[in-house]
Amino acid sequence: MNISPETIFSLHGKVALITGASKGIGEAIARYFIAAGAKVEINSRKHDEITRLATEISPENCIGIAGNAGDSEFCKYLIETTALKFGGIDILVNNAATNPVYGGLLEADVVAFNKIMQVNVKGPFELSNLVYPIMKRRGGGSIINISSIAGLSPDPGLGLYSISKAALNMLTKAQAKEWGADNIRVNAICPGVIKTKFSRMLWENEDNFRRITKNIAINRVGTVNEIAGLALYLASDASGYTTGAIITADGGTTI
């Protein structure tokens, strides 16, 4: 038996769809999946960014489609286009997320609530349901929901976001429970503070940075590559017996 990183974590012959992939964690995951041999469809709202990035990553094996992953009609179009282009879908990474408000629950309104739930929960729910029959026909697949440690314990100022990620964690478990017999594995990654544009309010401010890092065992914020490596494990056959897992990658913040 040939045991090597190239074979254990290989994605050769696999097709992946990654939402929210124009930058940050989504972009890093796309690059890791391409390096492991997958064909990848990346999505974000910005047409120019996603098209440029797809060409930069791999003109042959990566394509970009712009649109709102929280919109029902676009979700259908995204799944259909990916399956048509590459012949199917084996891996779905629900990474698209939004958080338009920072503050207490009393400061939030229904508009913000609906927007957060639409992108952070309804989008993954719909995309997963749409990809299920495709994965079942192909003998199985892997769905990876990018959650947050805020879904395990509410973060001050991120109440609505925390609620949405808690819901995503439970969605992960429900999907894993119902779809395991079809060899469709569903897992969630809960990053801590990762150095991305999305989380910059948490690490750019010196006071916030000190407050946050004092509770992190490793004593620093994480990198997008450290999340992408975990996503590669969950996408590959190396994690064939792992489903329904809510995995923290937070430097020890939640210890």
URGI-V383682 format. One record per backbone hydrogen bond with DSSP energy under -1.0 kcal/mol. CO is the residue of the C=O (numbers start at 1). NH is the residue of the N-H. E is the energy in kcal/mol with one decimal. If there is no record, write none. Layout:
# URGI-V383682
co: (CO & CO)
nh: (NH & NH)
e: (E & E)
This chain:
# URGI-V383682
co: (4 & 5 & 11 & 14 & 15 & 15 & 16 & 17 & 18 & 23 & 24 & 25 & 26 & 27 & 28 & 29 & 30 & 31 & 32 & 33 & 34 & 36 & 39 & 40 & 41 & 42 & 43 & 44 & 46 & 47 & 48 & 49 & 50 & 51 & 52 & 53 & 54 & 58 & 61 & 63 & 68 & 71 & 72 & 73 & 74 & 75 & 76 & 77 & 78 & 79 & 80 & 81 & 82 & 83 & 90 & 91 & 92 & 93 & 93 & 94 & 104 & 109 & 110 & 111 & 112 & 113 & 114 & 115 & 116 & 117 & 117 & 118 & 121 & 122 & 123 & 124 & 125 & 126 & 127 & 128 & 131 & 132 & 133 & 134 & 135 & 136 & 141 & 142 & 143 & 144 & 145 & 148 & 149 & 149 & 155 & 157 & 158 & 159 & 160 & 161 & 162 & 163 & 164 & 165 & 166 & 167 & 168 & 169 & 170 & 171 & 172 & 173 & 174 & 175 & 176 & 179 & 179 & 180 & 183 & 185 & 186 & 187 & 188 & 189 & 190 & 191 & 193 & 194 & 197 & 199 & 200 & 205 & 206 & 207 & 208 & 209 & 210 & 212 & 213 & 222 & 224 & 225 & 227 & 228 & 229 & 230 & 231 & 232 & 236 & 237 & 239 & 245 & 247 & 249 & 250 & 251 & 252)
nh: (8 & 9 & 14 & 39 & 90 & 91 & 41 & 93 & 43 & 27 & 28 & 29 & 30 & 31 & 32 & 33 & 34 & 35 & 36 & 38 & 37 & 11 & 16 & 63 & 18 & 65 & 21 & 67 & 50 & 51 & 52 & 53 & 54 & 55 & 56 & 57 & 58 & 62 & 40 & 42 & 71 & 75 & 76 & 77 & 78 & 79 & 80 & 81 & 82 & 83 & 84 & 85 & 86 & 87 & 142 & 17 & 144 & 19 & 95 & 146 & 107 & 113 & 114 & 115 & 116 & 117 & 118 & 119 & 120 & 121 & 122 & 123 & 125 & 126 & 127 & 128 & 129 & 130 & 131 & 132 & 135 & 136 & 137 & 138 & 140 & 139 & 185 & 92 & 187 & 94 & 189 & 151 & 152 & 153 & 158 & 103 & 162 & 163 & 164 & 165 & 166 & 167 & 168 & 169 & 170 & 171 & 172 & 173 & 174 & 175 & 176 & 177 & 178 & 179 & 180 & 182 & 184 & 183 & 141 & 143 & 244 & 145 & 247 & 147 & 249 & 149 & 222 & 196 & 200 & 202 & 204 & 209 & 210 & 211 & 212 & 213 & 214 & 215 & 216 & 195 & 228 & 229 & 231 & 232 & 233 & 234 & 235 & 236 & 239 & 240 & 242 & 188 & 190 & 192 & 253 & 218 & 255)
e: (-2.8 & -2.1 & -2.2 & -2.4 & -2.7 & -2.1 & -2.8 & -3.1 & -2.0 & -1.3 & -2.1 & -2.5 & -2.2 & -2.2 & -2.2 & -2.7 & -2.3 & -2.1 & -1.5 & -2.4 & -1.6 & -2.9 & -2.9 & -2.0 & -2.6 & -2.4 & -3.1 & -2.1 & -2.3 & -2.3 & -2.2 & -2.4 & -2.0 & -1.8 & -2.2 & -2.9 & -2.3 & -1.8 & -3.0 & -2.9 & -2.0 & -2.3 & -1.7 & -2.0 & -3.0 & -2.2 & -2.5 & -2.6 & -2.1 & -2.5 & -2.2 & -2.5 & -2.5 & -1.7 & -2.5 & -2.5 & -3.2 & -2.2 & -1.4 & -2.3 & -1.1 & -2.2 & -2.9 & -2.1 & -2.5 & -2.5 & -2.4 & -1.9 & -2.8 & -1.6 & -2.9 & -1.6 & -2.1 & -2.8 & -2.8 & -2.2 & -2.0 & -2.3 & -2.1 & -1.6 & -2.5 & -2.7 & -1.9 & -1.2 & -2.8 & -1.4 & -2.7 & -2.3 & -2.3 & -2.2 & -2.2 & -1.7 & -1.5 & -1.7 & -2.6 & -2.3 & -2.9 & -2.2 & -2.3 & -2.0 & -2.1 & -2.0 & -1.9 & -2.0 & -1.8 & -2.4 & -2.2 & -1.8 & -2.5 & -2.7 & -2.4 & -2.3 & -2.2 & -2.5 & -1.1 & -1.3 & -1.7 & -2.0 & -1.8 & -3.1 & -3.5 & -2.8 & -2.9 & -2.9 & -2.3 & -2.0 & -2.8 & -1.7 & -1.1 & -2.4 & -3.0 & -2.8 & -2.2 & -2.3 & -2.5 & -2.7 & -1.4 & -1.5 & -1.4 & -2.7 & -2.4 & -2.1 & -2.2 & -2.3 & -1.7 & -2.1 & -1.9 & -1.6 & -1.4 & -1.8 & -2.4 & -3.0 & -3.7 & -1.9 & -1.0 & -2.2 & -1.3)
